[in-house]
Amino acid sequence: METKDRILHAARELFMRNGVRSVSMDDIANHLAMSKKTLYKWFSNKDEIVQTSIQQHLVEESTCEVPTKGAANALEEMFQLMQWHRQFLSELHPSIFYDLQKYHPQAWALFEEHKKTFLLQKIIENLERGMAEGVYRADLDLAVLGRLRLAEIDLCFNPDIFPNRQFELIQLHTVCLEHFLLGISSLKGHKLINQYRQLTEVE
């Protein structure tokens, strides 16, 4: 691995574990057993590391193998994605998105653009698939619901609404996604959701 990639890999690991704000250039250099002089040879400051790291992550997310490949239907796709997110969120410091938004606006702008294009398109594709399969209601407004789902994701990372000390990210995302799916699903879809959640409802 080239030096620049080693720096980005180490920085991302520290950011995810400790949050962005609390990680300094000294921390990154020490983590790599590298001199700060070498670190500054590749990156002029921490903000450049943050922005390049975010760019790299978004490219990987856009091109990597989809964790839901082979899902039998749109709902199974979402539940598989939920499991993948549980693993991802278990390794993620809850302040990371707040730190990006407040202290690294250029990096945050990259993430926001990715969310409004790539992530929104993926949500709408899932909604279209579910409607075609009959597991989602046939009368869904895709433009509204796609953006509603994005807003729900944002809310989970908002410490003013869900304080980090009181709510766990994994639980927040699970509850919000299940609530969203129950609202858009047909009767067939509700039965599938209960199967995936291993629940039995009395009519």
Solvent accessible surface area in square Angstrom, and as a share of the most:
residue,aa,sasa,rsa
1,M,158,0.71
2,E,125,0.56
3,T,40,0.23
4,K,79,0.33
5,D,57,0.30
6,R,90,0.33
7,I,0,0.00
8,L,4,0.02
9,H,107,0.48
10,A,4,0.03
11,A,0,0.00
12,R,48,0.18
13,E,69,0.31
14,L,10,0.05
15,F,8,0.03
16,M,36,0.16
17,R,132,0.48
18,N,58,0.30
19,G,1,0.01
20,V,2,0.01
21,R,158,0.58
22,S,77,0.49
23,V,3,0.02
24,S,47,0.31
25,M,18,0.08
26,D,66,0.34
27,D,58,0.30
28,I,0,0.00
29,A,2,0.02
30,N,114,0.59
31,H,79,0.35
32,L,25,0.12
33,A,100,0.78
34,M,28,0.13
35,S,64,0.41
36,K,84,0.36
37,K,173,0.73
38,T,47,0.27
39,L,0,0.00
40,Y,96,0.36
41,K,158,0.67
42,W,98,0.34
43,F,2,0.01
44,S,76,0.49
45,N,73,0.38
46,K,36,0.15
47,D,48,0.25
48,E,69,0.31
49,I,0,0.00
50,V,2,0.01
51,Q,46,0.21
52,T,31,0.18
53,S,5,0.03
54,I,25,0.13
55,Q,82,0.37
56,Q,54,0.24
57,H,47,0.21
58,L,17,0.09
59,V,94,0.54
60,E,79,0.35
61,E,50,0.23
62,S,49,0.32
63,T,107,0.62
64,C,71,0.43
65,E,125,0.56
66,V,78,0.45
67,P,59,0.37
68,T,8,0.05
69,K,152,0.65
70,G,75,0.73
71,A,9,0.07
72,A,75,0.58
73,N,19,0.10
74,A,0,0.00
75,L,0,0.00
76,E,39,0.18
77,E,35,0.16
78,M,20,0.09
79,F,22,0.09
80,Q,60,0.26
81,L,48,0.24
82,M,11,0.05
83,Q,111,0.49
84,W,108,0.38
85,H,60,0.27
86,R,92,0.34
87,Q,111,0.49
88,F,48,0.20
89,L,11,0.06
90,S,68,0.44
91,E,96,0.43
92,L,15,0.07
93,H,58,0.26
94,P,48,0.30
95,S,22,0.14
96,I,16,0.08
97,F,27,0.11
98,Y,90,0.34
99,D,8,0.04
100,L,3,0.01
101,Q,102,0.46
102,K,118,0.50
103,Y,74,0.28
104,H,14,0.06
105,P,87,0.55
106,Q,114,0.51
107,A,1,0.01
108,W,40,0.14
109,A,58,0.45
110,L,53,0.27
111,F,30,0.12
112,E,37,0.16
113,E,104,0.47
114,H,17,0.08
115,K,6,0.03
116,K,118,0.50
117,T,73,0.42
118,F,51,0.21
119,L,41,0.20
120,L,18,0.09
121,Q,88,0.39
122,K,88,0.37
123,I,24,0.12
124,I,31,0.15
125,E,74,0.33
126,N,8,0.04
127,L,1,0.01
128,E,83,0.37
129,R,74,0.27
130,G,0,0.00
131,M,53,0.24
132,A,92,0.72
133,E,56,0.25
134,G,32,0.31
135,V,2,0.01
136,Y,3,0.01
137,R,99,0.36
138,A,92,0.72
139,D,106,0.55
140,L,14,0.07
141,D,78,0.40
142,L,44,0.22
143,A,56,0.43
144,V,90,0.52
145,L,29,0.14
146,G,0,0.00
147,R,131,0.48
148,L,82,0.41
149,R,14,0.05
150,L,11,0.06
151,A,46,0.36
152,E,23,0.10
153,I,38,0.19
154,D,58,0.30
155,L,74,0.37
156,C,3,0.02
157,F,32,0.14
158,N,52,0.27
159,P,40,0.25
160,D,132,0.68
161,I,87,0.44
162,F,45,0.19
163,P,54,0.34
164,N,70,0.36
165,R,246,0.90
166,Q,131,0.58
167,F,73,0.31
168,E,130,0.58
169,L,20,0.10
170,I,41,0.21
171,Q,107,0.48
172,L,14,0.07
173,H,20,0.09
174,T,19,0.11
175,V,77,0.44
176,C,26,0.16
177,L,6,0.03
178,E,29,0.13
179,H,131,0.59
180,F,11,0.05
181,L,1,0.00
182,L,60,0.30
183,G,44,0.42
184,I,4,0.02
185,S,6,0.04
186,S,26,0.17
187,L,133,0.66
188,K,112,0.48
189,G,0,0.00
190,H,56,0.25
191,K,113,0.48
192,L,31,0.16
193,I,1,0.00
194,N,23,0.12
195,Q,120,0.53
196,Y,68,0.26
197,R,85,0.31
198,Q,164,0.73
199,L,83,0.41
200,T,131,0.76
201,E,121,0.54
202,V,145,0.83
203,E,207,0.93
